[in-house]
Amino acid sequence: MSTLATIHVLLVDDDEDVRESTAQALQLAGFQVLSFESVEAARSHIRSGAPVVVVSDVKLPGVSGADWLPQIRAIDPELPVILVTGHGHIAMAVAAMREGAYDFIEKPFTRERLAAIVRHAVERRQLALQVRELRDALENWHGIQAALIGRSAEMQLVRRTVMTLAETSADVLIYGETGTGKELVARCLHEHSERRRKNFVPINCGGLPENLVDSELFGHEAGAFTSAHKLRVGKFEHADGGTLFLDEIESMPMGVQVKLLRALQERSIERIGSNKAIPVDCRIVAASKSDLKELSDQQKFRADLYYRIGVAFIELPPLRERREDIPLLFEHFSLLAASRYGRAAPPLTSAQLADLMAYAWPGNVRELRNVADRFVLGLPGERLTGGRGADDAHALPRSLPQQVESFERSVIVEMMRRHHGDQPATSQALGIPRQTLHDKLKKLAISADEFR
């Protein structure tokens, strides 16, 4: 998971009393605060990627807050700067917003208003730094790490297993649900083996009609049958010296399994219309979403074929069992989509990230990639997960306390929206103390984004 440091608030104000009271208010709201009386004193804490947000008075002796803003943005344009203005300085603050200030707050302000703005800025900074960390990781990963992406223990095991097996000629059986990346793993086995200079030949076993399977797998001579106008090299022969990937092998008809078994046992094939045996040296990598041993016990898959290909095994975990990899994968797919569609990926909000982490991902990594594409395209009316306006049938099962918490959260967000983020007015409308509302906002992770 992320190694991000705690976000600190750099508070700059030359009035000691105001500075101390503001710092105290922020600390009571749960923030880590560093206080300074001038820009010069705070400047050393500003660097690219610094885990900070800035709250600065506009009017300061020496370098003003307004003058400091472009200097900060030159160092790190994503670093949030909140400007505090006195009466009569609103025009200056609006101009600063145009120049990239994150927000401004006018004196006098309530503690709740200040905390809400700072909390939103801190969340934005955390997400920006997380994205930066993910991009750095993606850029620094090479070889199999760049292909089989993930920091989870499950994916580390998959990568180690692939690299161990790639050095051998052993046939491999890959298990995994739809969309977990079985073909990608098969390609990695090929690309990291001595066979990488030869062909990687994928076959969708479920799409092989029995009447054409001989020609597809083994090829035919010219004139072997009516439509055979020229010689055809089959998949086995095309994979000679390389890797033959048998995808969805569990769906292969029994009659085809017999012919496949013979070819695998003898490592030779005969083209249709020829009696000449052609030796083939190809590695077999098969993939299945079903347990072939169980199917063979039920006589739905040939036991002799299972034992022939079941030499080494790789189990691919579903995405729901390696949730810590979701942010990294989503960032990777978003960058690919941005490059493909010629547009920048929008920033991900904390609520959207929570949505990604809570979803069950029945379509696994393939579904996550589609979601990233839709996110970059910015299609109107699309939910981040679950499709257009549909109930999320694939959200994780929720207990009664979780459902109650979800209802409570929706009520608070709606009331905060109606009162434009004003916590005192919202607490009064809900009939609860301000501190209770503050605690619930923190506990339920409600960000200012959701009610602005």
ZAMARGU-4260 file (C-alpha; in steps of 0.2 Angstrom, whole numbers, plus 5000, padded with zeros to 4 digits):
<rodrens>
0) 5000/5000/5000 | 5005/5018/4999 | 5019/5025/5009 | 5013/5043/5009 | 5017/5054/5024
5) 5004/5063/5035 | 4999/5079/5027 | 5004/5095/5037 | 4995/5112/5036 | 5008/5126/5034
10) 4999/5141/5042 | 5007/5158/5038 | 5000/5173/5047 | 5010/5188/5055 | 4997/5191/5068
15) 5002/5180/5083 | 4985/5180/5091 | 4976/5175/5075 | 4990/5163/5070 | 4989/5154/5087
20) 4970/5153/5087 | 4969/5147/5070 | 4982/5134/5073 | 4972/5128/5088 | 4956/5127/5078
25) 4965/5116/5065 | 4973/5105/5078 | 4956/5102/5086 | 4949/5097/5069 | 4963/5084/5068
30) 4976/5092/5057 | 4995/5093/5060 | 4999/5111/5059 | 5016/5120/5057 | 5014/5139/5060
35) 5025/5153/5053 | 5025/5172/5054 | 5031/5175/5037 | 5034/5167/5020 | 5052/5167/5022
40) 5051/5156/5038 | 5039/5144/5029 | 5048/5143/5012 | 5060/5129/5016 | 5045/5117/5018
45) 5039/5120/5000 | 5046/5107/4988 | 5039/5096/4974 | 5029/5082/4982 | 5030/5089/4999
50) 5015/5082/5010 | 5008/5099/5014 | 4994/5111/5010 | 4996/5130/5013 | 4985/5142/5023
55) 4992/5159/5021 | 4986/5177/5024 | 4985/5187/5009 | 4993/5203/5017 | 5010/5199/5025
60) 5026/5209/5028 | 5039/5205/5015 | 5033/5193/5002 | 5014/5193/5003 | 5003/5177/5001
65) 4997/5183/4984 | 5015/5185/4978 | 5020/5168/4986 | 5006/5159/4976 | 5015/5159/4959
70) 5031/5154/4967 | 5023/5139/4975 | 5015/5134/4959 | 5031/5135/4949 | 5038/5122/4962
75) 5023/5111/4962 | 5007/5116/4953 | 4997/5103/4962 | 5000/5109/4980 | 4984/5117/4987
80) 4986/5135/4993 | 4971/5142/5003 | 4972/5161/5005 | 4965/5170/5020 | 4958/5188/5016
85) 4953/5202/5026 | 4939/5214/5022 | 4942/5223/5006 | 4954/5210/4999 | 4941/5199/4990
90) 4946/5206/4973 | 4964/5201/4976 | 4958/5183/4982 | 4947/5181/4966 | 4962/5186/4955
95) 4973/5173/4965 | 4960/5159/4962 | 4962/5163/4943 | 4981/5161/4945 | 4978/5144/4953
100) 4974/5146/4972 | 4965/5131/4979 | 4952/5142/4988 | 4951/5157/4999 | 4942/5161/5015
105) 4936/5178/5021 | 4939/5185/5039 | 4930/5183/5051 | 4927/5164/5048 | 4920/5150/5058
110) 4931/5135/5064 | 4919/5124/5054 | 4921/5133/5038 | 4940/5133/5039 | 4941/5115/5044
115) 4930/5110/5029 | 4940/5119/5016 | 4957/5113/5024 | 4950/5095/5025 | 4945/5095/5006
120) 4962/5102/5002 | 4971/5089/5012 | 4961/5075/5003 | 4965/5082/4986 | 4984/5083/4991
125) 4983/5065/4997 | 4976/5059/4981 | 4988/5069/4971 | 5003/5062/4980 | 4996/5045/4979
130) 4994/5046/4960 | 5011/5053/4959 | 5018/5038/4969 | 5008/5026/4958 | 5015/5034/4942
135) 5033/5033/4949 | 5030/5015/4953 | 5024/5011/4935 | 5038/5021/4927 | 5051/5012/4937
140) 5044/4995/4935 | 5052/4984/4921 | 5050/4967/4914 | 5037/4956/4922 | 5033/4969/4935
145) 5027/4981/4921 | 5016/4967/4914 | 5009/4959/4929 | 5005/4974/4939 | 5002/4973/4958
150) 5010/4975/4975 | 4999/4962/4984 | 5007/4946/4991 | 4996/4936/4978 | 5003/4945/4963
155) 5021/4944/4970 | 5018/4925/4971 | 5011/4924/4953 | 5027/4934/4947 | 5039/4923/4956
160) 5030/4907/4949 | 5030/4913/4931 | 5048/4917/4932 | 5052/4900/4940 | 5042/4891/4926
165) 5048/4902/4912 | 5065/4895/4913 | 5059/4877/4911 | 5050/4868/4897 | 5036/4861/4908
170) 5018/4863/4902 | 5008/4874/4913 | 4989/4875/4918 | 4983/4893/4923 | 4967/4894/4933
175) 4957/4910/4935 | 4940/4918/4933 | 4936/4928/4918 | 4945/4944/4916 | 4960/4939/4928
180) 4973/4940/4915 | 4976/4922/4910 | 4982/4925/4893 | 4993/4939/4899 | 5002/4927/4911
185) 5004/4915/4897 | 5012/4928/4886 | 5024/4932/4901 | 5029/4914/4902 | 5033/4914/4884
190) 5042/4931/4884 | 5053/4927/4898 | 5058/4910/4891 | 5071/4904/4878 | 5056/4902/4866
195) 5052/4921/4865 | 5060/4922/4848 | 5047/4910/4841 | 5028/4912/4840 | 5016/4913/4854
200) 5000/4905/4846 | 4984/4907/4856 | 4969/4896/4852 | 4951/4899/4859 | 4946/4881/4862
205) 4928/4885/4865 | 4927/4892/4847 | 4934/4877/4838 | 4920/4868/4828 | 4923/4849/4827
210) 4921/4849/4809 | 4936/4861/4806 | 4947/4857/4821 | 4958/4846/4812 | 4962/4859/4799
215) 4964/4873/4812 | 4975/4863/4824 | 4985/4852/4811 | 4983/4861/4795 | 4980/4853/4778
220) 4988/4849/4761 | 4982/4858/4745 | 4968/4848/4738 | 4964/4838/4754 | 4946/4843/4753
225) 4935/4853/4741 | 4939/4870/4748 | 4957/4866/4752 | 4965/4876/4737 | 4982/4878/4745
230) 4993/4871/4759 | 4988/4878/4777 | 5000/4877/4792 | 4990/4873/4808 | 4992/4881/4825
235) 5003/4867/4831 | 5015/4869/4817 | 5015/4888/4818 | 5020/4886/4837 | 5035/4875/4833
240) 5049/4881/4844 | 5037/4893/4853 | 5022/4892/4864 | 5004/4886/4861 | 4991/4894/4872
245) 4975/4884/4874 | 4962/4896/4881 | 4946/4890/4889 | 4952/4872/4887 | 4937/4866/4898
250) 4925/4870/4884 | 4934/4859/4871 | 4923/4846/4864 | 4927/4828/4870 | 4930/4823/4852
255) 4943/4837/4850 | 4951/4832/4866 | 4956/4815/4860 | 4965/4822/4845 | 4973/4835/4856
260) 4979/4822/4868 | 4987/4812/4854 | 4996/4827/4847 | 5003/4831/4864 | 5009/4814/4868
265) 5018/4811/4852 | 5023/4829/4849 | 5020/4827/4831 | 5005/4831/4819 | 4999/4825/4802
270) 4991/4838/4790 | 4975/4833/4783 | 4978/4824/4766 | 4996/4819/4772 | 5003/4803/4780
275) 5019/4811/4785 | 5021/4814/4803 | 5028/4832/4807 | 5037/4834/4823 | 5033/4849/4833
280) 5042/4856/4848 | 5030/4868/4857 | 5027/4872/4875 | 5009/4870/4880 | 5001/4883/4891
285) 4982/4880/4895 | 4970/4891/4904 | 4953/4887/4912 | 4941/4895/4924 | 4935/4878/4930
290) 4943/4865/4940 | 4948/4852/4927 | 4951/4839/4940 | 4934/4841/4946 | 4927/4840/4928
295) 4937/4825/4925 | 4930/4816/4940 | 4913/4821/4933 | 4918/4814/4916 | 4916/4831/4908
300) 4934/4832/4904 | 4946/4818/4899 | 4956/4813/4914 | 4971/4807/4903 | 4972/4825/4895
305) 4971/4833/4912 | 4985/4823/4919 | 4995/4827/4902 | 4994/4845/4904 | 4993/4847/4923
310) 5011/4847/4926 | 5013/4864/4934 | 4999/4876/4940 | 4997/4895/4942 | 4982/4901/4952
315) 4977/4919/4947 | 4967/4928/4962 | 4951/4938/4958 | 4953/4957/4959 | 4942/4957/4975
320) 4955/4947/4984 | 4969/4959/4980 | 4961/4976/4983 | 4977/4984/4987 | 4981/4983/4969
325) 4966/4992/4963 | 4973/5010/4964 | 4989/5005/4955 | 4979/4996/4941 | 4967/5010/4939
330) 4980/5023/4937 | 4989/5012/4924 | 4973/5009/4914 | 4969/5028/4915 | 4986/5033/4908
335) 4984/5021/4894 | 4967/5027/4890 | 4973/5045/4891 | 4986/5041/4878 | 4974/5031/4867
340) 4960/5044/4867 | 4971/5060/4867 | 4965/5068/4883 | 4970/5070/4901 | 4964/5059/4915
345) 4953/5069/4927 | 4958/5068/4945 | 4950/5054/4956 | 4940/5060/4971 | 4941/5051/4988
350) 4923/5046/4986 | 4927/5038/4969 | 4942/5029/4975 | 4931/5022/4990 | 4919/5016/4976
355) 4932/5007/4967 | 4938/4999/4983 | 4921/4993/4988 | 4915/4986/4972 | 4916/4967/4970
360) 4923/4967/4952 | 4914/4952/4944 | 4923/4955/4928 | 4940/4957/4937 | 4954/4967/4929
365) 4946/4967/4912 | 4931/4976/4920 | 4942/4988/4929 | 4951/4993/4913 | 4934/4997/4905
370) 4929/5008/4920 | 4946/5017/4918 | 4942/5020/4900 | 4924/5027/4904 | 4932/5038/4917
375) 4945/5046/4905 | 4931/5048/4892 | 4920/5057/4905 | 4904/5050/4898 | 4889/5059/4906
380) 4877/5049/4917 | 4890/5035/4919 | 4893/5029/4937 | 4911/5024/4940 | 4906/5006/4944
385) 4890/4997/4940 | 4885/5005/4923 | 4872/5018/4919 | 4860/5022/4933 | 4858/5004/4938
390) 4858/4997/4956 | 4875/4990/4960 | 4871/4972/4960 | 4889/4968/4963 | 4893/4978/4978
395) 4899/4968/4992 | 4886/4961/5003 | 4881/4973/5017 | 4876/4970/5035 | 4862/4979/5044
400) 4874/4991/5053 | 4882/4995/5036 | 4865/4998/5028 | 4861/5010/5043 | 4878/5019/5041
405) 4875/5021/5022 | 4857/5029/5025 | 4864/5040/5039 | 4878/5046/5027 | 4866/5050/5013
410) 4855/5060/5025 | 4870/5070/5031 | 4877/5073/5014 | 4860/5079/5008 | 4858/5091/5022
415) 4876/5098/5020 | 4872/5101/5002 | 4856/5110/5006 | 4865/5121/5018 | 4880/5124/5007
420) 4893/5115/5019 | 4888/5126/5034 | 4890/5114/5048 | 4881/5125/5062 | 4866/5126/5051
425) 4866/5108/5046 | 4868/5102/5064 | 4853/5113/5069 | 4843/5106/5054 | 4847/5088/5059
430) 4844/5092/5078 | 4861/5086/5084 | 4876/5095/5092 | 4890/5102/5081 | 4903/5091/5089
435) 4892/5076/5085 | 4890/5081/5067 | 4909/5084/5066 | 4912/5067/5072 | 4900/5059/5060
440) 4908/5068/5045 | 4925/5061/5050 | 4919/5044/5054 | 4909/5042/5038 | 4923/5050/5028
445) 4912/5063/5020 | 4922/5075/5010 | 4917/5093/5005 | 4917/5087/4987 | 4901/5078/4990
450) 4890/5093/4995 | 4898/5107/4986
</rodrens>
